[in-house]
Each structure stands twice: as structure tokens, then as C-alpha cells.
Amino acid sequence: MAPGALDPLTKEMLYVAVSTANGCGYCVHSHTAAAKAKGMTEAQHGELLA
């Protein structure tokens, strides 16, 4: 992931949202794991999927 204005966690959370919208279960799982590894909390995950 290239450096930019958005931090790595925010990018992963965007990837989770897009993967969810696209219906890609594999992508959702992999990006959720990556986001959690980057510090996403359960509260953030819940709001992301709401």
C-alpha cells in the first residue's frame, strides 16, 4: 500500500466496505483481518458494517 493522505487503517477499512458492497467474502475476510492487525476495534468494525 503506497503512502498517502489516508493512514493504513483507514485504507483497510475502505477496502472492507468496498469488498462488502461487492459481495466478495474472501476479500472481506482478508481485509478485516488486515484492519484488525492495524488496530481496528470491534466498535469500529461494528460501525463499518452498520
Steps between C-alpha positions, in 0.01 A plus 500: 500500500652831393536786747243774471265732682303211654654284770530121441209413733262737321599350165436146626162605636412643159606171341268314740209728408557462126549123531173476695316701232650276231398183685853356511513291816867412456592869464288601800670236714851589391457878530323465836796299631742760364298785654492326838877449478532875438294582809133497399283453810183292523303824537651637178429171323138508615450855377668418171254219433192689624 
